[in-house]
Amino acid sequence: MEYVFYFDESFHDKKVTVNSDGKLNILADDKLDSYVGFFWGCRIEDLVENEKMIFEFEKKQRERFRLEKDKELKSTTISKSSFEYGIASFSRDAFRFYKDLFSMIDEIDPIIQVEIISKMEFFVRTIVAKAKFQVKDFDESVFIYTLTKFLITYGTDDVFKAMVNIHDRVTSKKLTYKLLHSLDKVLKNTSRIKRKEREYPALLQLRSVIMGMTIKTSSESRIDFSYTPNFVGLSKLLNELNIDPKDIGLIIDNEDKTYQEAKKYPFNEVKITDSKNCIEVRLSDFISGFIGRMLYALEYDPRMCEDSVTDINALNENDLETKRLLSPDWFRLTKEQFYLYRLICKTLIEKQKHFWSYMTTCYADQICSFITLISYFDQYSSYEEYLKTEPEMHAEHHSAMNCDMLEDYFRKSLSVR
């Protein structure tokens, strides 16, 4: 065994559920559509030195946050509210914690894989897997992406309820009708809106596929989350690095279903442990928690949020025209905060150049959103150069960069599919 990898996760909903009113648990106000997993690994010969650095880091942070001896240092030690506008919102202690953390990671220089998986896409896939289609010449990945994005943006309780109440031909047709009705309302209300120009033809194509869709098997209101992408992703990264899975040991936080899935792969050994007993797993928690909280802040920025859709028939009352941009407060940075973004970009992106260093499935909006934010500040030669642009314009430039990132991701995905 030459390598050892450690894994933890955040925003982990073990089930996707729809209640009798059609409420989808993953869309609750305190939830995040993204499931975040984080692997890091190193050579066995480097483990003792790496472990020493992590212990020194943790000792320093425990003193900083005045943690009692029996209390575990976790990503949740720093409150979610500290991330309201990303690093710009950090308290002094939060800033020092993450500066120390990413400085240490830069020194360790581990192999990293970040996984950001849409729970809505997982839900959609469970439905599509049971469907038959009259249209044959369509790209299933594009269909899944478009339907996922549509439901995140325009999904209503009655549609979600219909998705989990299919038990015969009548209820299958009912779902098709509700989806088509919702699509028609969206198409009618967005046909002349500039910021919806790319969305409109995609929804027309989605409509044509759904018209001939039939679901022939029953659906359920409680669906166990799948951990297959975790280990498919890790296996692809190892292959890209020319590392034989038989040469690695894998240690994951104490989650039995993740463990059972890991055992299906030809790793040298797989162990589970409580993070209280494994400082390397706690490191995975620190990073997955950071990524999850940044994603949460991006998703719930008031300027980014679309108006909620409770009644698709009243969609015309929603503000569909205003361009969604991050609040300028994300870009009001001190010099120290600016260079912390640069450090994080170096450790999580610049040093992780392999395609499978970041793993997602079809719905890539969330992973691109994170990468764009972390990468944005690296395009400026200095803090002084960065200050020449007003925060409001940074928000505009960031939005354009995010669109380019998403297009580039899909282009690369098609080439490796």
C-alpha positions as CSV (number, residue, x, y, z in Angstrom):
1,M,0.0,0.0,0.0
2,E,1.6,3.3,-1.2
3,Y,-1.1,5.9,-0.5
4,V,-3.8,6.6,2.1
5,F,-6.9,8.7,1.5
6,Y,-9.4,10.3,3.9
7,F,-13.0,11.3,3.4
8,D,-15.8,13.3,5.0
9,E,-18.9,15.1,3.7
10,S,-21.1,18.0,4.5
11,F,-24.8,19.0,3.7
12,H,-25.5,15.3,3.8
13,D,-29.2,14.4,3.5
14,K,-29.3,10.6,3.7
15,K,-32.7,10.6,2.0
16,V,-34.6,12.7,-0.5
17,T,-38.2,12.9,0.8
18,V,-41.5,14.4,-0.4
19,N,-44.2,14.8,2.2
20,S,-48.0,14.5,1.6
21,D,-48.2,18.2,0.7
22,G,-45.5,17.9,-1.9
23,K,-42.7,19.5,0.2
24,L,-39.3,18.4,-1.0
25,N,-36.9,18.2,2.0
26,I,-33.8,19.3,0.0
27,L,-35.5,22.6,-0.8
28,A,-36.1,23.6,2.9
29,D,-34.7,27.0,3.8
30,D,-31.9,25.6,6.0
31,K,-30.9,23.0,3.3
32,L,-28.5,23.1,0.4
33,D,-29.1,21.3,-2.9
34,S,-25.4,20.4,-3.1
35,Y,-24.0,17.3,-1.4
36,V,-20.3,18.0,-0.7
37,G,-17.7,15.2,-0.4
38,F,-14.0,15.7,0.1
39,F,-11.1,13.3,-0.3
40,W,-7.5,14.1,0.4
41,G,-4.6,11.7,0.2
42,C,-0.9,11.4,0.4
43,R,1.9,8.8,0.2
44,I,2.3,6.7,3.3
45,E,5.9,7.9,3.7
46,D,4.6,11.5,4.1
47,L,1.9,10.7,6.6
48,V,3.9,11.1,9.9
49,E,5.0,14.6,8.9
50,N,1.6,15.6,7.6
51,E,-0.1,14.4,10.7
52,K,2.3,16.4,12.9
53,M,1.4,19.6,10.9
54,I,-2.3,18.9,11.3
55,F,-2.0,18.3,15.1
56,E,-0.1,21.6,15.4
57,F,-2.8,23.4,13.4
58,E,-5.6,21.9,15.5
59,K,-3.9,22.7,18.8
60,K,-3.6,26.4,17.7
61,Q,-7.2,26.6,16.7
62,R,-8.5,24.9,19.8
63,E,-6.8,27.6,21.9
64,R,-8.1,30.3,19.6
65,F,-11.7,29.2,20.0
66,R,-11.2,28.2,23.6
67,L,-12.6,24.7,23.1
68,E,-13.0,22.4,26.1
69,K,-10.9,19.2,26.1
70,D,-13.8,16.9,25.3
71,K,-15.2,19.2,22.5
72,E,-14.3,18.4,18.9
73,L,-13.0,21.1,16.6
74,K,-15.3,20.9,13.5
75,S,-16.2,23.0,10.5
76,T,-19.3,24.0,12.4
77,T,-17.2,25.7,15.1
78,I,-17.4,28.7,12.8
79,S,-21.0,29.8,12.3
80,K,-22.8,29.7,9.0
81,S,-23.5,33.4,9.3
82,S,-19.8,34.1,9.1
83,F,-20.0,33.2,5.4
84,E,-22.8,35.6,4.4
85,Y,-20.6,37.3,1.8
86,G,-17.8,34.8,1.7
87,I,-14.5,35.8,3.1
88,A,-15.6,39.4,3.2
89,S,-17.8,38.5,6.1
90,F,-15.2,36.5,8.1
91,S,-14.6,37.5,11.7
92,R,-11.0,37.8,12.7
93,D,-10.9,34.4,14.2
94,A,-12.6,32.8,11.2
95,F,-10.1,34.5,8.9
96,R,-7.1,33.3,10.9
97,F,-8.6,29.8,11.0
98,Y,-8.9,29.5,7.3
99,K,-5.6,31.3,6.5
100,D,-3.8,28.8,8.8
101,L,-5.8,25.9,7.3
102,F,-5.0,26.6,3.7
103,S,-1.4,27.6,4.4
104,M,-1.0,24.1,6.0
105,I,-2.7,22.4,3.0
106,D,-0.4,24.3,0.6
107,E,2.6,22.9,2.5
108,I,1.2,19.3,2.7
109,D,0.3,19.5,-1.0
110,P,-2.1,16.5,-0.9
111,I,-4.0,14.8,-3.7
112,I,-7.5,16.3,-3.6
113,Q,-10.9,15.4,-4.9
114,V,-13.9,17.7,-4.4
115,E,-17.4,16.3,-5.0
116,I,-20.4,18.5,-5.4
117,I,-23.5,16.6,-6.4
118,S,-27.0,18.0,-6.9
119,K,-29.6,16.2,-4.8
120,M,-32.3,17.4,-7.2
121,E,-30.5,15.7,-10.0
122,F,-30.3,12.5,-8.0
123,F,-34.1,12.8,-7.4
124,V,-34.6,13.4,-11.2
125,R,-32.5,10.4,-12.1
126,T,-34.6,8.1,-10.0
127,I,-37.6,9.2,-12.1
128,V,-35.9,9.1,-15.4
129,A,-34.5,5.6,-14.7
130,K,-38.1,4.4,-14.8
131,A,-39.2,6.3,-17.9
132,K,-39.7,5.2,-21.5
133,F,-39.3,7.9,-24.2
134,Q,-40.9,8.1,-27.7
135,V,-38.1,10.6,-28.7
136,K,-35.0,8.5,-29.4
137,D,-32.4,11.0,-30.6
138,F,-31.9,13.1,-27.5
139,D,-28.9,13.5,-25.2
140,E,-30.0,12.0,-21.8
141,S,-27.4,14.0,-19.9
142,V,-28.7,17.3,-21.4
143,F,-32.2,16.2,-20.6
144,I,-31.3,15.4,-17.0
145,Y,-29.4,18.7,-16.6
146,T,-32.3,20.8,-18.1
147,L,-35.0,19.1,-16.1
148,T,-32.9,19.5,-12.9
149,K,-32.4,23.2,-13.5
150,F,-36.0,23.6,-14.4
151,L,-37.2,22.0,-11.1
152,I,-34.8,24.0,-9.0
153,T,-35.9,27.2,-10.5
154,Y,-39.6,26.6,-11.2
155,G,-40.6,23.4,-9.4
156,T,-43.8,23.5,-7.4
157,D,-45.2,21.2,-4.7
158,D,-47.8,19.8,-6.9
159,V,-45.2,18.7,-9.5
160,F,-43.0,17.1,-6.8
161,K,-46.1,15.3,-5.3
162,A,-46.9,13.9,-8.8
163,M,-43.3,12.7,-9.2
164,V,-43.6,10.4,-6.2
165,N,-47.2,9.3,-6.7
166,I,-46.9,7.2,-9.9
167,H,-48.5,3.8,-9.7
168,D,-50.4,3.4,-12.9
169,R,-50.9,4.8,-16.4
170,V,-53.2,7.6,-15.1
171,T,-50.8,8.9,-12.5
172,S,-47.9,8.7,-15.0
173,K,-49.9,10.9,-17.4
174,K,-50.8,13.2,-14.6
175,L,-47.1,13.9,-14.0
176,T,-46.5,14.5,-17.7
177,Y,-49.4,16.9,-17.8
178,K,-48.2,18.9,-14.8
179,L,-44.7,19.1,-16.2
180,L,-46.0,20.3,-19.6
181,H,-48.3,22.8,-18.0
182,S,-45.5,24.3,-15.9
183,L,-43.2,24.4,-19.0
184,D,-45.8,26.1,-21.0
185,K,-46.3,28.8,-18.3
186,V,-42.6,29.4,-18.1
187,L,-42.1,29.5,-21.9
188,K,-45.0,32.0,-22.2
189,N,-43.6,34.3,-19.5
190,T,-39.9,34.2,-20.6
191,S,-40.1,34.3,-24.4
192,R,-39.2,37.9,-24.6
193,I,-36.8,38.2,-21.6
194,K,-33.2,38.8,-22.6
195,R,-31.6,37.0,-19.7
196,K,-33.7,33.9,-20.6
197,E,-32.5,33.7,-24.2
198,R,-30.4,30.6,-23.6
199,E,-32.9,29.0,-21.3
200,Y,-35.8,29.3,-23.8
201,P,-34.7,26.9,-26.5
202,A,-33.4,24.4,-23.9
203,L,-36.9,24.3,-22.3
204,L,-38.5,23.9,-25.8
205,Q,-36.3,20.8,-26.3
206,L,-37.2,19.5,-22.8
207,R,-40.9,19.9,-23.6
208,S,-40.6,17.8,-26.7
209,V,-39.0,15.0,-24.8
210,I,-41.4,15.1,-21.9
211,M,-44.4,15.0,-24.3
212,G,-43.4,11.4,-25.2
213,M,-42.4,10.3,-21.7
214,T,-44.1,7.5,-19.9
215,I,-43.2,6.1,-16.4
216,K,-44.2,2.5,-16.1
217,T,-43.1,1.6,-12.6
218,S,-44.1,2.9,-9.2
219,S,-42.3,5.8,-7.5
220,E,-41.6,6.4,-3.8
221,S,-41.7,9.4,-1.5
222,R,-38.5,8.4,0.3
223,I,-35.4,7.7,-1.7
224,D,-32.0,6.7,-0.2
225,F,-29.2,8.9,-1.4
226,S,-26.6,7.2,-3.6
227,Y,-22.9,7.3,-2.8
228,T,-21.8,5.7,-6.0
229,P,-20.6,9.0,-7.5
230,N,-18.1,9.3,-4.6
231,F,-16.2,6.3,-5.6
232,V,-16.7,6.4,-9.3
233,G,-15.1,9.9,-9.1
234,L,-12.2,8.8,-6.9
235,S,-11.6,5.8,-9.2
236,K,-11.5,8.1,-12.2
237,L,-9.0,10.5,-10.5
238,L,-6.8,7.6,-9.5
239,N,-6.8,6.3,-13.1
240,E,-5.9,9.8,-14.3
241,L,-3.0,9.8,-11.8
242,N,-1.9,6.3,-12.8
243,I,-2.4,5.1,-9.3
244,D,-3.7,1.5,-8.9
245,P,-6.7,1.4,-6.5
246,K,-5.1,-1.6,-4.9
247,D,-2.2,0.7,-3.8
248,I,-4.5,2.9,-1.6
249,G,-6.1,2.6,1.8
250,L,-9.3,4.6,2.4
251,I,-10.5,5.9,5.8
252,I,-13.9,7.5,5.9
253,D,-16.0,9.1,8.6
254,N,-18.4,6.8,10.4
255,E,-21.2,6.4,7.8
256,D,-22.2,2.8,7.1
257,K,-23.8,3.3,3.7
258,T,-20.7,5.2,2.4
259,Y,-18.6,2.4,3.8
260,Q,-20.6,-0.3,2.2
261,E,-20.4,1.5,-1.2
262,A,-16.6,1.9,-0.8
263,K,-16.2,-1.8,-0.3
264,K,-17.5,-2.5,-3.8
265,Y,-14.3,-1.0,-5.2
266,P,-10.8,-2.7,-5.4
267,F,-9.1,-0.5,-2.8
268,N,-6.4,-2.2,-0.7
269,E,-8.4,-1.6,2.4
270,V,-11.4,0.5,3.6
271,K,-11.9,1.5,7.2
272,I,-14.5,3.7,9.0
273,T,-13.8,5.7,12.0
274,D,-15.3,8.4,14.2
275,S,-13.7,11.8,13.3
276,K,-13.0,12.3,17.0
277,N,-10.4,9.5,16.7
278,C,-8.9,10.6,13.4
279,I,-7.4,14.0,12.8
280,E,-7.0,13.4,9.1
281,V,-10.7,12.8,8.7
282,R,-11.3,16.0,10.7
283,L,-9.2,17.8,8.0
284,S,-11.6,16.5,5.4
285,D,-14.5,17.9,7.5
286,F,-12.8,21.3,7.7
287,I,-12.6,21.5,3.9
288,S,-15.9,20.0,3.0
289,G,-17.6,22.3,5.5
290,F,-15.8,25.4,4.0
291,I,-17.0,24.5,0.5
292,G,-20.5,23.7,1.7
293,R,-20.9,27.0,3.5
294,M,-19.5,29.0,0.6
295,L,-22.0,27.3,-1.7
296,Y,-24.8,27.9,0.8
297,A,-23.9,31.6,0.9
298,L,-23.8,31.8,-2.9
299,E,-27.2,30.1,-3.3
300,Y,-28.9,32.2,-0.6
301,D,-27.5,35.6,-1.5
302,P,-30.7,37.7,-1.8
303,R,-29.5,39.2,-5.1
304,M,-29.0,35.8,-6.6
305,C,-32.2,34.2,-5.4
306,E,-35.0,33.8,-8.0
307,D,-38.5,34.6,-6.7
308,S,-40.1,31.5,-5.3
309,V,-42.7,29.8,-7.4
310,T,-45.7,28.6,-5.3
311,D,-48.3,28.9,-8.0
312,I,-47.1,28.3,-11.6
313,N,-50.3,30.1,-12.9
314,A,-49.1,33.2,-11.1
315,L,-45.6,33.2,-12.6
316,N,-46.2,36.5,-14.4
317,E,-46.2,38.2,-11.0
318,N,-42.6,37.1,-10.4
319,D,-39.6,39.3,-11.3
320,L,-38.2,37.3,-14.2
321,E,-36.3,40.1,-15.9
322,T,-33.8,41.4,-13.3
323,K,-30.4,40.0,-13.8
324,R,-29.2,38.0,-10.9
325,L,-25.7,39.0,-9.7
326,L,-23.8,38.5,-6.4
327,S,-24.1,41.3,-3.9
328,P,-21.2,43.8,-4.3
329,D,-20.4,43.0,-0.6
330,W,-18.7,39.8,-1.8
331,F,-16.1,42.0,-3.5
332,R,-15.5,44.6,-0.8
333,L,-12.3,42.9,0.4
334,T,-9.4,44.0,2.5
335,K,-5.9,43.2,1.2
336,E,-5.6,40.2,3.6
337,Q,-9.0,38.8,2.4
338,F,-8.0,39.2,-1.2
339,Y,-4.9,37.2,-0.7
340,L,-6.7,34.5,1.2
341,Y,-8.8,33.9,-1.8
342,R,-5.6,33.7,-3.9
343,L,-4.2,31.2,-1.4
344,I,-7.3,29.0,-1.5
345,C,-7.3,29.1,-5.3
346,K,-3.7,27.9,-5.3
347,T,-4.4,25.0,-3.0
348,L,-7.8,23.8,-4.2
349,I,-7.6,24.7,-7.9
350,E,-4.2,25.6,-9.3
351,K,-2.5,22.6,-7.7
352,Q,-5.4,20.3,-8.7
353,K,-5.2,20.4,-12.5
354,H,-6.6,17.0,-13.2
355,F,-10.1,16.9,-14.8
356,W,-11.3,14.5,-12.0
357,S,-10.0,16.6,-9.2
358,Y,-13.5,18.0,-9.2
359,M,-16.4,15.5,-9.5
360,T,-20.0,16.3,-10.3
361,T,-22.7,14.6,-12.4
362,C,-24.8,16.4,-15.1
363,Y,-25.9,19.5,-13.1
364,A,-22.6,21.4,-12.9
365,D,-23.9,24.9,-12.0
366,Q,-23.0,24.5,-8.3
367,I,-19.5,23.2,-8.8
368,C,-18.8,25.9,-11.4
369,S,-20.2,28.5,-9.1
370,F,-17.7,27.6,-6.4
371,I,-14.7,27.3,-8.8
372,T,-15.5,30.7,-10.4
373,L,-15.7,32.5,-7.1
374,I,-12.4,31.1,-5.8
375,S,-10.7,31.6,-9.2
376,Y,-12.1,35.1,-9.8
377,F,-9.5,37.0,-7.7
378,D,-6.5,35.3,-9.3
379,Q,-6.9,37.1,-12.6
380,Y,-5.7,40.3,-11.0
381,S,-2.0,40.9,-10.8
382,S,-2.3,42.7,-7.4
383,Y,-4.7,44.0,-4.8
384,E,-4.1,47.5,-6.1
385,E,-5.1,46.4,-9.6
386,Y,-8.2,44.7,-8.2
387,L,-9.3,47.9,-6.4
388,K,-9.4,49.8,-9.8
389,T,-12.8,48.1,-10.5
390,E,-15.8,49.0,-8.4
391,P,-17.6,46.2,-6.5
392,E,-20.7,46.4,-8.6
393,M,-18.6,45.8,-11.8
394,H,-16.8,42.9,-10.1
395,A,-20.2,41.3,-9.7
396,E,-20.9,41.8,-13.4
397,H,-17.5,40.4,-14.4
398,H,-17.9,37.5,-12.0
399,S,-21.2,36.6,-13.6
400,A,-19.7,36.6,-17.1
401,M,-16.8,34.4,-15.9
402,N,-19.3,32.0,-14.3
403,C,-21.1,31.6,-17.6
404,D,-17.9,30.9,-19.4
405,M,-16.8,28.4,-16.8
406,L,-20.1,26.5,-17.2
407,E,-19.8,26.4,-21.0
408,D,-16.1,25.2,-20.7
409,Y,-17.1,22.5,-18.2
410,F,-19.7,21.1,-20.5
411,R,-17.4,21.1,-23.5
412,K,-14.7,19.2,-21.5
413,S,-17.4,16.8,-20.1
414,L,-18.5,15.9,-23.6
415,S,-14.9,15.1,-24.6
416,V,-14.5,12.6,-21.8
417,R,-18.0,11.1,-21.8
